[in-house]
Amino acid sequence: MGKDQVKGAAKQAEGKVKEVAGVATDNRELEAEGKAKQVEGKGQEMVGKAKDKLKDDDKD
């Protein structure tokens, strides 16, 4: 697992916490921020997976 994948997973976790906090406090803005952070994290994780795939393909 590369740096981008780890950072992406961390952003997803942070986003989930914000989303749940927003739901619990009925704060729609915080909930939306959490969902956006999760999407950002998923994107970064996908970039990391793509980089790993390119490195693996390069070795072949």
C-alpha positions in Angstrom: 0.0 0.0 0.0 1.5 3.3 -1.1 1.4 6.8 0.4 -1.5 7.9 -1.6 -3.6 4.9 -0.6 -2.9 5.5 3.1 -3.7 9.2 2.8 -6.8 8.4 0.9 -8.0 5.9 3.5 -7.3 8.5 6.2 -9.3 11.1 4.4 -12.2 8.7 4.0 -12.1 7.9 7.8 -12.0 11.6 8.6 -14.9 12.2 6.3 -17.0 9.4 7.8 -16.4 10.9 11.3 -17.5 14.3 10.1 -20.5 12.9 8.3 -21.7 11.0 11.4 -21.1 14.0 13.6 -23.1 16.1 11.2 -26.0 13.6 11.3 -25.8 13.4 15.1 -25.9 17.1 15.6 -28.3 17.8 12.7 -25.6 19.9 11.0 -26.1 19.5 7.3 -23.0 21.5 6.4 -20.7 19.3 8.5 -22.4 16.2 7.0 -21.8 17.5 3.5 -18.2 18.3 4.3 -17.8 14.7 5.5 -19.2 13.2 2.4 -17.0 15.4 0.2 -13.9 14.4 2.2 -14.8 10.7 1.7 -15.1 11.3 -2.1 -11.7 13.1 -2.0 -10.2 10.2 -0.1 -11.6 7.6 -2.5 -10.1 9.6 -5.4 -6.7 9.8 -3.8 -6.8 6.1 -3.0 -7.6 5.3 -6.6 -4.6 7.4 -7.7 -2.4 5.4 -5.4 -3.7 2.1 -6.8 -3.1 3.3 -10.3 0.5 4.3 -9.4 1.1 0.9 -7.9 -0.3 -0.8 -11.0 2.0 1.2 -13.2 5.0 0.3 -11.1 4.0 -3.3 -11.2 3.5 -3.2 -15.0 6.9 -1.5 -15.3 8.6 -4.5 -13.6 7.2 -7.0 -16.1 
